[in-house]
């Protein structure tokens, strides 16, 4: 895992990205820049640039956040128990830098894995396929 100080993160990230990625905030639903993105390509962690999701696994969940049914690979993300706000959930973090990406829910019954990785747009950068 990469080692970056809070001051370095604050210089590298926008205030919204810092809030989401480093302070575990959640962007408002239906406001993210990548929610309606339908281009082919890679979704990268906005903090460190690691590919965390691929466009082929993105789907419309109606939740208000970009949703994916599978990470880019088994080493791309780390799943962490999250009991904040009195709710038991699974947090999704970048395995490379530990940044908060969103949460995992097991309610995507119409998707191949049944999983919905509900991810903040502010946590992602998109690289379109050539």
C-alpha positions in Angstrom: 0.0 0.0 0.0 1.3 3.5 -0.9 2.2 5.8 2.0 1.0 9.4 1.4 0.5 12.1 4.2 -2.8 13.9 4.6 -1.1 17.1 3.5 0.1 15.5 0.2 -3.5 14.1 -0.4 -4.9 17.6 0.2 -2.6 19.0 -2.5 -3.3 16.2 -5.0 -7.1 16.0 -4.6 -9.9 18.4 -5.0 -11.8 19.2 -1.8 -14.7 17.0 -2.9 -12.3 14.1 -3.8 -10.5 14.5 -0.4 -13.8 14.4 1.5 -14.9 11.2 -0.3 -11.6 9.4 -0.7 -9.9 10.2 2.6 -12.7 11.2 5.0 -15.3 8.6 3.7 -17.9 11.1 2.7 -20.6 10.3 0.2 -21.5 12.5 -2.7 -25.2 13.4 -3.2 -27.1 10.9 -5.3 -27.6 11.6 -9.0 -24.9 14.3 -9.0 -21.7 12.4 -9.9 -20.0 13.1 -13.2 -19.7 9.4 -14.1 -23.2 8.3 -13.3 -24.4 8.6 -16.9 -21.1 7.6 -18.5 -21.6 4.8 -21.0 -18.3 4.8 -22.8 -16.0 1.8 -22.8 -12.8 2.0 -20.7 -11.3 1.8 -17.2 -12.5 3.4 -14.0 -9.4 4.3 -11.9 -9.0 5.3 -8.2 -8.9 9.1 -8.4 -6.2 9.1 -5.6 -3.6 6.7 -7.0 -4.7 5.8 -10.5 -5.1 2.0 -10.0 -7.8 0.5 -12.2 -10.6 -0.6 -9.9 -13.5 -1.2 -12.2 -14.1 -1.9 -16.0 -16.9 -0.4 -18.0 -18.1 -3.9 -19.0 -19.3 -4.4 -15.4 -21.1 -1.1 -15.0 -24.9 -1.1 -14.9 -27.8 1.1 -14.2 -29.0 0.4 -10.6 -31.2 3.4 -10.1 -29.4 4.1 -6.9 -27.9 7.5 -7.9 -24.3 6.3 -7.9 -22.2 4.5 -10.5 -22.7 0.8 -9.9 -20.6 -2.2 -10.9 -21.2 -5.9 -10.4 -17.5 -6.9 -10.2 -14.2 -5.1 -9.6 -11.5 -5.0 -12.3 -9.7 -7.9 -10.6 -9.6 -9.6 -7.2 -6.7 -7.5 -6.1 -8.1 -4.1 -7.1 -10.3 -3.4 -4.1 -10.4 -4.4 -0.5 -13.6 -5.0 1.5 -13.9 -3.7 5.0 -16.7 -4.1 7.6 -18.3 -0.8 8.2 -20.7 -0.3 11.1 -20.9 3.5 11.0 -24.2 5.2 11.5 -25.7 2.2 13.2 -25.8 0.2 9.9 -23.8 -2.9 9.0 -22.3 -2.5 5.5 -19.3 -3.4 3.5 -17.0 -0.6 2.6 -15.1 -0.7 -0.7 -11.6 0.7 -0.6 -8.8 0.9 -3.1 -6.4 -1.9 -2.3 -3.4 0.2 -3.5 -3.9 3.4 -1.5 -6.7 2.6 1.0 -9.0 5.3 -0.3 -12.7 5.0 0.3 -14.6 4.3 -2.9 -18.1 3.4 -1.8 -20.0 0.4 -0.5 -20.9 -3.1 -1.6 -24.5 -4.4 -1.5 -25.7 -7.9 -2.4 -29.0 -6.8 -4.0 -28.2 -6.8 -7.7 -30.2 -9.9 -8.4 -30.3 -9.2 -12.2 -26.5 -9.0 -12.5 -24.1 -12.0 -13.0 -22.6 -11.8 -9.4 -25.7 -10.4 -7.6 -23.4 -7.7 -6.2 -23.7 -3.9 -6.5 -20.5 -2.0 -5.9 -22.0 1.5 -5.3 -19.2 3.9 -6.0 -18.8 7.6 -5.7 -18.0 9.4 -9.0 -15.6 11.7 -7.0 -13.6 8.6 -6.1 -13.0 7.7 -9.8 -11.2 8.9 -12.9 -12.3 7.5 -16.2 -9.9 6.5 -19.0 -11.8 5.9 -22.2 -10.7 3.1 -24.5 -8.8 4.1 -27.6 
